[in-house]
Amino acid sequence: MTDKPQITIADPHHVPVVFSSHVAGVGMFDGVMNVTLCVAQFTPDLQTSQTAVDLAISARLRLSLGAAKDLYDRMGGMLAQAGVIPLHEVHAPPVQIGVTTEGKPN
């Protein structure tokens, strides 16, 4: 049996981590999945003591169909591990923790 090679994922541009609390929209165009993610913002008005809530776009994803399926499968595995969905609804094995990113375990 042959061992699988270790895959290293580089991040030379130090891409930021983005938090999103809502999926604002999804669609497909020319075979590319498009996902717009948002985050809720709470802005207090000191004169009225009211707080306005609005959504601001935090990220826009463009995914090939292969990448969209991989994300779907992996998120299903994580949701099952977290107990959010039953394991029988998962279409892929659970996510394996420990892939190396620039030589450091994730």
N, C-alpha and C positions, 0 to 999 in steps of 0.2 A: 504494500500500500504506500502511496506517495503522499507526503505531507503537503498541505496547501501552503503556497507562499504567503508570507505576512504582507498585508497591504498597508501602506502608509499613505495617509491623506495629508497633503501639505496645505498650509494656510499662510502663504507669503504676504498676503495683503491684509491680514488680521481682520477678516470680515466680522462685523459686529453681530452679537446675539440680539435678536429682535423678539420682543414679547408681543403677543397678540391675544386679545380676549374675544374676538368675534371674527367670523368669516362673513365679509360684507357681500361678496359676490363671486360667482364661478361661471365659467363659460369655456367654450372650445372654439378655436378659430384656426383653420388650416391644419388640423391635427395636433394642435398645441393646447394643452390645458392651461387655463388662466385662472388664478385664484387671487382675490384681493382680501388681505387681512387688515383688521382694524383693532384699535385699542380705545377703550372708553376713557374720556378725559372729564374730570370734575373741576369746574372753574367757579370758585365762590365769588359772589357779588357782595362786597362788604357793606354797601349802602342798603341793600334789601335783605341781607342775611339768607339769601337763596343761593342754591348751587345749581348751576347749569351743567347738564351732562350732554356731551356730544361725542361722536366717534371720529377718530382721525386715522387715516390710512397709515399703517405701520410697515407693511411690506406688500409687494406684488410678486407672486410666483409665476413663472412660466415653466411648464413641465412637458417633456415629451411624454407620449403615452406609456412608454416603458418606465420612465421615472415616476409617473403618476401611479401606475400599478404597484411599483415597489414601495412607494410611500403609503399607499392604501394598505398593502399587506403588513408592513412594519408597524404602522399605527394601530392596526387591528390587533397585532400581537401585544403591543404595549397596553392597549385598553383592556385586553383580556387579563394580562398580568395584574393590572390595577383593579380588576374586579368590576369594571364598568360595563363590559359586555361578556356574555358567556363564551367560553373557549371554543364551543362548537361553531361559532359564527366567524372564527378566524380562518382566513384562507392561506395562511403561511405560518411557518413555525415561529414561536416567540422570538423576539429580538435577542440577539446574543450580545451581552455586555462585554466590553473588553477589546473592541477594535482599536488598533493603535492610531493615534493622531499625532503626527510629528514625533514619534517615538514615545509618546506618553499615553497610558491607558485612559479611555474616556470614562 
